[in-house]
Amino acid sequence: MKGMEYFYELFTGLPRGGPGDNVSTQKAFGYLKNLPPKPRILDIGCGPGLQTLELARISKGNIIALDNHQPFLDRLMQNAAKEGLRKRVIPKNQSMLELDFKESSFDIIWSEGALYIMGFQHGLKRCKQLLKKKGYLVVTEAVLLLPNIPKPLQSFWDKEYPDIKDVNGNIILIQNEGYDLAAHFTLPKSSWIDEYYSPMEKRIQELKKKYDDNTAALQVFEKCEKEIKIYQTYSDFFGYEFFIMQKK
Ligand SMILES: C[S@@+](CC[C@H](N)C(=O)[O-])C[C@H]1O[C@@H](n2cnc3c(N)ncnc32)[C@H](O)[C@@H]1O
């Protein structure tokens, strides 16, 4: 993608790579039953890793934190070290399209806002291969929350994520791929704002000054500002859904 370096410069300064919050991560984890004392966990597309650290705090497990952007993994490991969690968080710089783990080797696969990158359905299939029997796949995924969405929002999704579905559409997909759905819930609006769009707005203002005569950079920041505006205008119509699934 053109201007990718500016996109990364923007995102490397943000607490999260997408909507989320620790309370929701805890809530989703609370639905997992009969886990081993030290579950083996894979966090796909961990980004700067706030949810990875939260999982390390609440699970007692070992977590492979996988992302293909090294600066995110570096930041995660600095933060893990500060909390004495370094031994239980193992960074792995690899594309999620080339996962090379042994089949049936994870108790939990976690992915907040990232599984769609490999195609949500393909991600469900691939994770099922990697999970042990009765293992859990826990993800957040963008969903439509109301029918008849306004035209400008439809055009936005047609461009950004034409595969977006409503909650029921995703549930059907999940069940067809051979999972039991343990629970699902919508992220609160605060998890879009507090650690994602608010810091993003602030960072965009700083970077616009830094790159005030750089058209490629400004185009990237404008695209992100448009996305924030879309959320501000239409946040009743879409959201992020946590899906907590169990392999049969
Ligand atoms: C929307 S962000 C979510 C980050 C994090 N889970 C969070 O909620 O803060 C998506 C993440 O996927 C990573 N990513 C993108 N393409 C990838 C790929 N092919 N393989 C592995 N990670 C990828 C990005 O670097 C980014 O950190």
The ligand as an SDF file (V2000), in Angstrom:
LIG
                    3D

 27 29  0  0  0  0  0  0  0  0999 V2000
   -6.2820   -4.2040   13.7440 C   0  0  0  0  0  0  0  0  0  0  0  0
   -4.6760   -4.5330   14.3380 S   0  0  0  0  0  0  0  0  0  0  0  0
   -5.0520   -5.3560   15.8560 C   0  0  0  0  0  0  0  0  0  0  0  0
   -3.8960   -5.3770   16.8190 C   0  0  0  0  0  0  0  0  0  0  0  0
   -4.2150   -5.9030   18.2190 C   0  0  0  0  0  0  0  0  0  0  0  0
   -4.8190   -7.2140   18.2060 N   0  0  0  0  0  0  0  0  0  0  0  0
   -5.0820   -4.9260   18.9650 C   0  0  0  0  0  0  0  0  0  0  0  0
   -6.2950   -5.1910   19.0780 O   0  0  0  0  0  0  0  0  0  0  0  0
   -4.5320   -3.9170   19.4290 O   0  0  0  0  0  0  0  0  0  0  0  0
   -4.1520   -5.8210   13.2540 C   0  0  0  0  0  0  0  0  0  0  0  0
   -2.7330   -6.3460   13.5060 C   0  0  0  0  0  0  0  0  0  0  0  0
   -2.4590   -7.3780   12.5570 O   0  0  0  0  0  0  0  0  0  0  0  0
   -1.1170   -7.2420   12.1200 C   0  0  0  0  0  0  0  0  0  0  0  0
   -1.0230   -7.8710   10.7990 N   0  0  0  0  0  0  0  0  0  0  0  0
   -1.4360   -7.3860    9.5990 C   0  0  0  0  0  0  0  0  0  0  0  0
   -1.2100   -8.2760    8.6130 N   0  0  0  0  0  0  0  0  0  0  0  0
   -0.6290   -9.3530    9.2250 C   0  0  0  0  0  0  0  0  0  0  0  0
   -0.1490  -10.6070    8.7550 C   0  0  0  0  0  0  0  0  0  0  0  0
   -0.2470  -10.9510    7.4730 N   0  0  0  0  0  0  0  0  0  0  0  0
    0.3810  -11.4530    9.6610 N   0  0  0  0  0  0  0  0  0  0  0  0
    0.4880  -11.1430   10.9670 C   0  0  0  0  0  0  0  0  0  0  0  0
    0.0430   -9.9630   11.4670 N   0  0  0  0  0  0  0  0  0  0  0  0
   -0.5040   -9.0860   10.6090 C   0  0  0  0  0  0  0  0  0  0  0  0
   -0.8330   -5.7500   12.1160 C   0  0  0  0  0  0  0  0  0  0  0  0
    0.5520   -5.4890   12.2060 O   0  0  0  0  0  0  0  0  0  0  0  0
   -1.6290   -5.3090   13.3460 C   0  0  0  0  0  0  0  0  0  0  0  0
   -0.8140   -5.3390   14.4880 O   0  0  0  0  0  0  0  0  0  0  0  0
  1  2  1  0
  2  3  1  0
  2 10  1  0
  3  4  1  0
  4  5  1  0
  5  6  1  0
  5  7  1  0
  7  8  2  0
  7  9  1  0
 10 11  1  0
 11 12  1  0
 11 26  1  0
 12 13  1  0
 13 14  1  0
 13 24  1  0
 14 15  1  0
 14 23  1  0
 15 16  2  0
 16 17  1  0
 17 18  1  0
 17 23  2  0
 18 19  1  0
 18 20  2  0
 20 21  1  0
 21 22  2  0
 22 23  1  0
 24 25  1  0
 24 26  1  0
 26 27  1  0
M  CHG  2   2   1   9  -1
M  END
$$$$
